[in-house]
Amino acid sequence: MTLEIKTSNLEPIRQTYAYIERRFGTKPATRYQEVSFDIQASTNFHYRPLWKPDKTLNDKTHTALQIQDWYVFKDPRQFYYGAYVQHRARMQDTAESNYSFFEKRELVENLSDEIKQKLISCLLPFRYVEQTANLHMMSGSAYGYGTVITQACIYAAMDRLGMAQYITRIGLLIDGNTGESLHQAKDVWMNHAAWQPLRKLCEESLTEQDWFKLYVLQNLLIDSLMQSLVYGKFDQLLVNSGARDIAMLTEFMQDCLTDLRKWSDPVLKVAIAESEHNRSLIQSWISELLPQVQNAFSLWATLALNNSNIEQGVAVITERSKKAGFTQTENAA
């Protein structure tokens, strides 16, 4: 008796969903494509938003930016919910390990009272800046058009909330979970002269109705200076002052900002390349907002670094703008 085993290949009747076929053709789609493209409702709304009766629920005119196909803003990281959660879970595991090590080894005892006060006055108030960043990106998620950009914005918003929470935990580690450092940081944020331009910028930005203008403000301007000055020069100052252990507590923020640039820079580049209208519009926003951001961080740098020179941070903005498509002359403007 002979037993012969044969295999047969069954071809699927359809490779993917019809709406994905219309965009990418008849071929197997990635999970990112299936859950990101052309799934936002665009017709047959039953009512208009009560808070903005002149708009539809998903309306392209929540920004002055003009894009022919809003799904052009694809995420190079290809983050959908599952991929995003898995990626950030690995980052969080590392962060939690760092915080546990810091606490277990009582490394806070290595910090002088002067350094602790420096952290309270110059780092902890950034938790309010991060909370503002969270709301900026929530605006993009709420009023943006096209799932590829709105889902990426909500992920970025959650990143900012996480950064605010980790900065808060640094304060709790400093004061032994009494919360006293956070009360002092709030007083500094509310009353210290060096923080008032940045506080003003944050508060006034929350009244801005154009979500992509907030995108430019946060991802290009503020984040460039945050990464270069706060988690760059200020971090080095702490190292030189014998507080290198703080670096393991801010590593999550540095890694997160680096990862966000992998998404935010291509989005900006696509927006600028779309049309001359968009190029001029974004340049006008930068020209309006950059002096405010420079002034805010110059005063902070005077307090934190004893030097108002923030050219390093501005150079990062110039470099990112140039890569996005602006010429050097436009940057100088």
The 8 nearest C-alpha neighbors of each residue, nearest first, counted from 0:
[[1, 2, 3, 4, 5, 6, 7, 8],
 [0, 2, 3, 4, 5, 6, 7, 8],
 [3, 1, 4, 0, 5, 6, 7, 8],
 [2, 4, 1, 5, 0, 6, 7, 8],
 [5, 3, 2, 6, 1, 7, 0, 8],
 [4, 6, 3, 7, 2, 8, 1, 9],
 [7, 5, 8, 4, 9, 3, 10, 2],
 [6, 8, 9, 5, 10, 4, 11, 3],
 [7, 9, 10, 6, 11, 5, 12, 4],
 [10, 8, 11, 7, 12, 6, 13, 14],
 [9, 11, 8, 12, 13, 14, 7, 27],
 [12, 10, 13, 9, 14, 15, 8, 27],
 [11, 13, 10, 14, 9, 15, 25, 16],
 [14, 12, 11, 15, 16, 25, 10, 26],
 [13, 15, 27, 26, 25, 11, 12, 16],
 [14, 16, 13, 27, 28, 19, 17, 20],
 [15, 17, 19, 18, 20, 14, 13, 33],
 [16, 18, 20, 19, 21, 15, 13, 25],
 [17, 19, 21, 20, 16, 22, 37, 38],
 [18, 20, 22, 16, 17, 21, 23, 15],
 [21, 19, 24, 17, 23, 25, 22, 18],
 [20, 22, 18, 19, 24, 23, 17, 25],
 [21, 23, 19, 20, 24, 18, 36, 37],
 [24, 22, 20, 19, 21, 25, 26, 28],
 [23, 25, 20, 26, 21, 22, 19, 27],
 [26, 24, 20, 14, 23, 27, 15, 13],
 [25, 27, 14, 24, 28, 15, 20, 23],
 [26, 28, 14, 15, 29, 25, 13, 24],
 [29, 27, 32, 15, 26, 33, 30, 19],
 [30, 28, 32, 31, 33, 27, 34, 15],
 [29, 31, 33, 32, 34, 28, 79, 35],
 [30, 32, 29, 34, 33, 79, 77, 35],
 [33, 31, 29, 35, 30, 34, 36, 28],
 [34, 32, 30, 31, 35, 29, 36, 28],
 [33, 35, 31, 32, 30, 36, 79, 38],
 [36, 34, 32, 147, 146, 33, 31, 38],
 [35, 37, 38, 32, 34, 33, 146, 147],
 [38, 36, 39, 35, 18, 145, 146, 70],
 [37, 39, 36, 40, 35, 146, 34, 145],
 [38, 40, 37, 146, 145, 41, 36, 57],
 [41, 39, 42, 38, 57, 37, 43, 44],
 [40, 42, 39, 57, 43, 44, 58, 56],
 [43, 41, 44, 40, 57, 45, 55, 39],
 [44, 42, 45, 41, 40, 46, 55, 56],
 [45, 43, 46, 42, 56, 47, 55, 41],
 [46, 44, 43, 47, 42, 56, 55, 48],
 [45, 47, 44, 48, 55, 56, 49, 52],
 [46, 48, 55, 52, 56, 49, 54, 45],
 [49, 47, 51, 50, 52, 56, 55, 46],
 [50, 48, 52, 51, 47, 46, 53, 54],
 [49, 51, 48, 52, 47, 53, 54, 56],
 [52, 50, 48, 53, 49, 54, 47, 55],
 [51, 53, 48, 54, 47, 49, 50, 55],
 [52, 54, 51, 55, 47, 48, 50, 49],
 [55, 53, 52, 51, 58, 47, 56, 48],
 [54, 56, 47, 58, 57, 48, 53, 52],
 [55, 57, 58, 47, 48, 54, 44, 46],
 [58, 56, 55, 144, 41, 59, 142, 40],
 [57, 59, 55, 60, 56, 54, 61, 144],
 [58, 60, 61, 144, 57, 62, 143, 65],
 [61, 59, 62, 58, 63, 54, 64, 65],
 [60, 62, 59, 209, 142, 58, 210, 63],
 [63, 61, 209, 60, 64, 210, 211, 59],
 [62, 64, 65, 60, 61, 209, 280, 211],
 [65, 63, 62, 277, 66, 211, 280, 270],
 [64, 66, 63, 277, 67, 276, 62, 274],
 [67, 65, 68, 69, 64, 273, 270, 274],
 [66, 68, 69, 65, 273, 71, 70, 274],
 [69, 67, 70, 66, 71, 72, 145, 65],
 [70, 68, 71, 145, 66, 72, 67, 144],
 [71, 69, 72, 68, 145, 147, 73, 36],
 [70, 72, 69, 73, 68, 269, 147, 66],
 [73, 71, 70, 266, 148, 147, 69, 74],
 [72, 74, 147, 71, 75, 70, 148, 77],
 [73, 75, 77, 76, 262, 72, 78, 147],
 [76, 74, 77, 262, 73, 261, 265, 78],
 [75, 77, 74, 78, 262, 261, 73, 258],
 [78, 76, 74, 75, 31, 79, 73, 82],
 [79, 77, 83, 82, 76, 80, 74, 31],
 [78, 80, 82, 81, 31, 83, 77, 34],
 [81, 79, 83, 82, 84, 78, 150, 154],
 [80, 82, 84, 83, 79, 85, 78, 86],
 [83, 81, 85, 78, 79, 84, 80, 86],
 [82, 84, 78, 86, 80, 81, 85, 79],
 [85, 83, 87, 81, 86, 82, 88, 80],
 [84, 86, 88, 82, 83, 87, 81, 89],
 [87, 85, 83, 88, 89, 84, 82, 90],
 [86, 88, 90, 84, 89, 85, 91, 83],
 [89, 87, 91, 85, 90, 86, 84, 92],
 [90, 88, 92, 87, 91, 86, 85, 93],
 [91, 89, 87, 93, 88, 92, 94, 86],
 [90, 92, 94, 88, 93, 89, 95, 87],
 [93, 91, 89, 95, 90, 94, 88, 96],
 [92, 94, 96, 90, 91, 95, 97, 89],
 [95, 93, 91, 97, 96, 92, 251, 98],
 [96, 94, 98, 92, 97, 93, 91, 99],
 [95, 97, 99, 93, 94, 98, 100, 92],
 [98, 96, 94, 100, 95, 99, 247, 101],
 [97, 99, 101, 95, 100, 96, 102, 94],
 [98, 100, 96, 102, 101, 97, 103, 95],
 [101, 99, 103, 97, 98, 102, 104, 96],
 [102, 100, 98, 106, 99, 104, 103, 105],
 [101, 103, 105, 99, 100, 104, 98, 106],
 [104, 102, 100, 105, 101, 99, 106, 98],
 [103, 105, 106, 102, 101, 100, 99, 107],
 [106, 104, 102, 107, 103, 108, 101, 109],
 [107, 105, 108, 101, 104, 109, 102, 244],
 [106, 108, 109, 105, 110, 173, 172, 101],
 [109, 107, 106, 110, 105, 111, 173, 104],
 [108, 110, 107, 106, 111, 242, 241, 105],
 [111, 109, 108, 107, 114, 242, 115, 112],
 [110, 112, 114, 113, 115, 109, 108, 242],
 [111, 113, 115, 114, 116, 110, 117, 108],
 [112, 114, 116, 111, 115, 117, 110, 118],
 [115, 113, 117, 111, 116, 112, 110, 118],
 [116, 114, 112, 118, 117, 113, 119, 111],
 [115, 117, 119, 113, 114, 118, 120, 112],
 [116, 118, 114, 120, 115, 119, 121, 113],
 [119, 117, 122, 115, 121, 116, 120, 114],
 [120, 118, 116, 123, 184, 117, 121, 122],
 [119, 121, 117, 118, 184, 116, 122, 187],
 [120, 122, 118, 303, 117, 119, 123, 124],
 [123, 121, 118, 124, 125, 119, 120, 117],
 [122, 124, 119, 125, 184, 126, 166, 118],
 [125, 123, 126, 184, 122, 188, 127, 185],
 [126, 124, 128, 127, 123, 122, 129, 163],
 [125, 127, 163, 129, 124, 128, 166, 123],
 [128, 126, 130, 125, 129, 124, 131, 163],
 [129, 127, 125, 131, 126, 130, 132, 201],
 [130, 128, 132, 126, 163, 131, 127, 159],
 [129, 131, 133, 127, 132, 128, 160, 163],
 [130, 132, 128, 134, 133, 129, 135, 201],
 [133, 131, 129, 135, 130, 134, 159, 128],
 [132, 134, 156, 130, 159, 131, 136, 135],
 [135, 133, 137, 131, 132, 136, 138, 130],
 [136, 134, 132, 138, 137, 133, 213, 131],
 [135, 137, 156, 139, 138, 152, 133, 134],
 [138, 136, 134, 140, 139, 135, 156, 153],
 [139, 137, 141, 136, 135, 140, 210, 142],
 [140, 138, 143, 136, 210, 137, 142, 141],
 [139, 141, 149, 137, 152, 138, 153, 143],
 [142, 140, 138, 139, 143, 137, 149, 153],
 [141, 143, 139, 140, 138, 61, 144, 210],
 [144, 142, 139, 140, 149, 141, 145, 210],
 [143, 145, 59, 69, 57, 142, 58, 149],
 [146, 144, 147, 69, 70, 148, 39, 149],
 [145, 147, 149, 148, 35, 150, 39, 36],
 [146, 148, 35, 73, 145, 150, 149, 70],
 [149, 147, 151, 146, 150, 145, 72, 152],
 [150, 148, 140, 146, 152, 151, 143, 147],
 [149, 151, 153, 152, 148, 146, 147, 154],
 [150, 152, 154, 148, 149, 153, 155, 147],
 [153, 151, 155, 149, 140, 136, 150, 154],
 [154, 152, 156, 150, 155, 140, 151, 137],
 [153, 155, 151, 157, 156, 152, 158, 150],
 [154, 156, 158, 152, 153, 157, 151, 159],
 [157, 155, 133, 153, 136, 159, 154, 158],
 [156, 158, 160, 154, 159, 155, 161, 153],
 [159, 157, 155, 161, 156, 160, 162, 154],
 [160, 158, 162, 133, 156, 161, 157, 129],
 [159, 161, 157, 163, 162, 158, 133, 130],
 [160, 162, 158, 164, 159, 163, 157, 165],
 [161, 163, 159, 165, 164, 160, 252, 166],
 [162, 164, 126, 160, 166, 129, 161, 165],
 [165, 163, 167, 161, 162, 166, 168, 160],
 [164, 166, 168, 162, 167, 163, 161, 169],
 [167, 165, 169, 163, 168, 164, 126, 123],
 [168, 166, 164, 170, 165, 169, 163, 171],
 [167, 169, 171, 165, 170, 166, 172, 164],
 [170, 168, 172, 166, 167, 171, 173, 165],
 [169, 171, 173, 167, 168, 172, 180, 181],
 [170, 172, 176, 168, 174, 173, 169, 175],
 [173, 171, 169, 175, 170, 174, 168, 176],
 [172, 174, 170, 171, 175, 169, 107, 115],
 [175, 173, 171, 176, 172, 177, 180, 179],
 [174, 176, 172, 177, 171, 173, 178, 170],
 [177, 175, 171, 178, 174, 172, 173, 170],
 [176, 178, 179, 175, 174, 171, 180, 181],
 [179, 177, 181, 180, 176, 171, 182, 174],
 [178, 180, 182, 181, 177, 183, 174, 176],
 [181, 179, 183, 182, 178, 170, 174, 184],
 [180, 182, 184, 178, 183, 179, 170, 185],
 [183, 181, 185, 179, 184, 180, 186, 178],
 [182, 184, 180, 186, 181, 185, 187, 179],
 [183, 185, 181, 187, 186, 119, 182, 124],
 [186, 184, 188, 182, 187, 183, 189, 181],
 [185, 187, 183, 189, 184, 188, 190, 182],
 [188, 186, 191, 184, 190, 185, 189, 120],
 [189, 187, 185, 186, 124, 194, 190, 184],
 [188, 190, 186, 187, 185, 191, 195, 194],
 [189, 191, 187, 188, 186, 192, 195, 194],
 [192, 190, 187, 193, 194, 188, 189, 195],
 [191, 193, 195, 194, 190, 196, 298, 187],
 [194, 192, 298, 299, 191, 195, 302, 196],
 [193, 195, 192, 197, 191, 188, 196, 198],
 [194, 196, 198, 192, 197, 193, 199, 191],
 [197, 195, 295, 199, 198, 194, 200, 294],
 [198, 196, 295, 200, 199, 195, 194, 201],
 [197, 199, 195, 201, 200, 196, 194, 202],
 [200, 198, 196, 202, 197, 201, 195, 203],
 [199, 201, 197, 203, 198, 202, 204, 196],
 [202, 200, 198, 204, 199, 203, 197, 131],
 [203, 201, 199, 204, 205, 200, 198, 206],
 [202, 204, 205, 200, 206, 201, 199, 207],
 [203, 205, 201, 207, 206, 202, 200, 213],
 [204, 206, 203, 202, 207, 201, 135, 134],
 [205, 207, 204, 203, 208, 202, 209, 201],
 [208, 206, 204, 205, 209, 203, 213, 210],
 [207, 209, 210, 206, 61, 62, 205, 212],
 [210, 208, 62, 212, 211, 207, 61, 213],
 [211, 209, 213, 139, 212, 138, 62, 208],
 [212, 210, 214, 213, 209, 62, 215, 139],
 [211, 213, 215, 214, 210, 209, 216, 284],
 [212, 214, 216, 210, 211, 215, 135, 217],
 [213, 215, 211, 212, 217, 216, 218, 210],
 [216, 214, 212, 219, 213, 218, 217, 211],
 [217, 215, 213, 220, 214, 219, 218, 221],
 [218, 216, 221, 214, 215, 219, 220, 222],
 [217, 219, 222, 215, 214, 216, 220, 221],
 [218, 220, 215, 217, 223, 222, 216, 221],
 [221, 219, 216, 223, 222, 217, 218, 316],
 [220, 222, 217, 224, 223, 225, 216, 219],
 [221, 223, 225, 218, 224, 220, 217, 219],
 [224, 222, 226, 225, 220, 221, 219, 316],
 [223, 225, 312, 227, 222, 221, 226, 228],
 [226, 224, 222, 229, 228, 223, 227, 221],
 [227, 225, 230, 223, 224, 228, 229, 222],
 [226, 228, 231, 224, 312, 225, 223, 230],
 [229, 227, 232, 231, 225, 224, 230, 226],
 [230, 228, 225, 233, 231, 226, 227, 232],
 [231, 229, 226, 234, 228, 233, 227, 225],
 [230, 232, 227, 228, 234, 229, 233, 226],
 [231, 233, 228, 235, 234, 229, 236, 230],
 [234, 232, 236, 229, 235, 231, 228, 230],
 [233, 235, 237, 231, 230, 236, 232, 238],
 [236, 234, 238, 232, 237, 233, 239, 231],
 [235, 237, 233, 239, 234, 238, 240, 232],
 [238, 236, 242, 240, 234, 235, 239, 243],
 [239, 237, 243, 235, 242, 240, 241, 236],
 [238, 240, 236, 237, 241, 235, 242, 243],
 [241, 239, 237, 238, 242, 236, 114, 243],
 [240, 242, 238, 239, 243, 237, 110, 109],
 [243, 241, 237, 238, 244, 240, 245, 110],
 [242, 244, 238, 245, 246, 241, 237, 239],
 [245, 243, 246, 242, 247, 106, 248, 101],
 [244, 246, 248, 243, 247, 242, 249, 237],
 [247, 245, 249, 244, 248, 243, 250, 234],
 [246, 248, 250, 245, 249, 97, 244, 98],
 [249, 247, 245, 246, 250, 98, 97, 169],
 [248, 250, 246, 252, 251, 247, 253, 245],
 [251, 249, 253, 247, 252, 248, 246, 254],
 [252, 250, 254, 249, 253, 255, 94, 90],
 [253, 251, 255, 249, 250, 254, 162, 256],
 [252, 254, 250, 256, 255, 251, 257, 249],
 [255, 253, 257, 251, 252, 256, 250, 258],
 [254, 256, 252, 258, 257, 253, 251, 259],
 [257, 255, 259, 253, 258, 254, 252, 260],
 [256, 258, 254, 260, 255, 259, 253, 261],
 [257, 259, 255, 261, 260, 256, 254, 262],
 [260, 258, 256, 261, 262, 257, 263, 255],
 [259, 261, 263, 262, 257, 258, 264, 256],
 [262, 260, 258, 259, 263, 264, 257, 265],
 [261, 263, 260, 259, 264, 74, 265, 75],
 [262, 264, 260, 266, 265, 259, 261, 267],
 [263, 265, 267, 266, 260, 262, 268, 261],
 [266, 264, 268, 267, 263, 262, 269, 261],
 [267, 265, 263, 269, 268, 264, 72, 270],
 [268, 266, 270, 264, 265, 269, 323, 271],
 [267, 269, 323, 265, 271, 266, 270, 324],
 [268, 270, 272, 266, 267, 271, 265, 273],
 [271, 269, 267, 273, 268, 272, 266, 277],
 [272, 270, 278, 268, 273, 269, 277, 267],
 [271, 273, 269, 270, 274, 268, 324, 278],
 [274, 272, 270, 271, 269, 66, 277, 275],
 [275, 273, 276, 277, 272, 278, 271, 270],
 [274, 276, 278, 277, 279, 273, 271, 272],
 [277, 275, 274, 279, 278, 280, 65, 64],
 [276, 278, 280, 274, 275, 279, 271, 64],
 [277, 279, 271, 275, 281, 276, 280, 282],
 [280, 278, 282, 276, 277, 281, 283, 275],
 [279, 281, 277, 283, 282, 278, 276, 284],
 [282, 280, 284, 283, 278, 279, 277, 285],
 [281, 283, 285, 279, 284, 280, 278, 286],
 [284, 282, 286, 280, 281, 285, 279, 287],
 [285, 283, 281, 287, 282, 286, 288, 280],
 [286, 284, 282, 288, 287, 283, 289, 281],
 [285, 287, 283, 284, 289, 288, 282, 332],
 [288, 286, 284, 285, 289, 283, 290, 291],
 [287, 289, 285, 291, 290, 286, 284, 292],
 [288, 290, 292, 291, 285, 286, 293, 287],
 [291, 289, 293, 292, 288, 294, 287, 286],
 [292, 290, 294, 288, 289, 293, 295, 200],
 [291, 293, 289, 295, 294, 290, 296, 288],
 [294, 292, 290, 296, 295, 291, 297, 289],
 [293, 295, 297, 291, 292, 296, 290, 298],
 [296, 294, 197, 196, 292, 293, 297, 298],
 [295, 297, 299, 293, 298, 294, 300, 292],
 [298, 296, 307, 300, 294, 299, 295, 293],
 [297, 299, 193, 301, 296, 300, 295, 307],
 [298, 300, 296, 302, 301, 297, 193, 303],
 [301, 299, 303, 297, 304, 307, 302, 298],
 [302, 300, 305, 306, 307, 298, 299, 304],
 [301, 303, 299, 300, 305, 304, 298, 193],
 [304, 302, 300, 121, 301, 305, 299, 233],
 [303, 305, 300, 306, 301, 302, 233, 236],
 [306, 304, 301, 302, 303, 300, 307, 299],
 [307, 305, 301, 304, 308, 300, 302, 303],
 [306, 308, 301, 297, 300, 309, 298, 305],
 [307, 309, 306, 310, 297, 300, 311, 301],
 [310, 308, 311, 312, 307, 297, 313, 300],
 [311, 309, 313, 312, 308, 314, 315, 307],
 [312, 310, 314, 309, 313, 315, 227, 228],
 [311, 313, 224, 315, 227, 314, 310, 309],
 [314, 312, 310, 316, 315, 311, 317, 309],
 [313, 315, 317, 311, 312, 316, 310, 318],
 [316, 314, 318, 312, 313, 317, 223, 319],
 [317, 315, 313, 319, 314, 318, 223, 320],
 [318, 316, 314, 320, 315, 319, 330, 321],
 [317, 319, 315, 321, 320, 316, 314, 322],
 [318, 320, 322, 316, 321, 317, 315, 323],
 [321, 319, 323, 317, 318, 322, 325, 316],
 [320, 322, 325, 318, 324, 323, 319, 326],
 [323, 321, 319, 324, 320, 318, 325, 268],
 [324, 322, 268, 320, 321, 267, 319, 325],
 [323, 325, 321, 322, 268, 320, 326, 271],
 [326, 324, 321, 320, 329, 323, 330, 327],
 [327, 325, 329, 328, 321, 330, 324, 320],
 [326, 328, 330, 329, 331, 321, 325, 317],
 [329, 327, 331, 326, 330, 332, 325, 321],
 [330, 328, 332, 326, 331, 327, 325, 282],
 [331, 329, 327, 332, 328, 317, 326, 325],
 [330, 332, 328, 329, 327, 317, 326, 286],
 [331, 329, 330, 328, 286, 282, 327, 285]]
